[in-house]
């Protein structure tokens, strides 16, 4: 059965062949560059010409170079644009796989947002300018974990010891706490410049913690 070709039958390799023949000025030169036989180059050009329904090269024969027809020059412009878009897609996909592009949704809480993240985000944006960093702040670990499990954030900071078999937890460091006391208080006399044990604070009235 006879099958008619159309523009939808054009393949990337056809456009690469068009570009290379135009650059080299000959089928044999394009064959050397692309690693094909001259016959394979001729077949690809013929297939492309059938697909677009136009002659793309003038073939003078002999030592003279082949040249693009008006239709060939028009299609070459599109071929170069397609090649550029594919090269861009390749770079963006590589960036996405390597983590230097895409979107990172990060859960956080107040002290991390104020003390750690400003410098960290600046460094990440300098290293990966195509990475969109979105911060989500909550005041409770459970709220952040719920967002993580629901897939609404990709990673999160948590405060204090936390145990959940669904998560992979990595300890990044400790955040010191300071107790402000009147000089004449019993706890101040007990401390005498040393750190207080948690049991000393268990029943002490407190205004708040920061």
Secondary structure, DSSP 4 states (H G I P E B T S, - for coil): ------GGG--HHHHHHHHHHHHHSSHHHHHHHHT--HHHHHHHHHHHHHHHTS--EE---TTSPPEE-HHHHHHHHHHHHHHHHHHHHHHHHHHHHHTSEEEEEEEE-HHHHHHTHHHHHHHHHHH-TEEEEEEEE-SSHHHHHHHHHTTS-SEE---S----TTS---------------TTSHHHHHHTTSPPPHHHHTT---S---
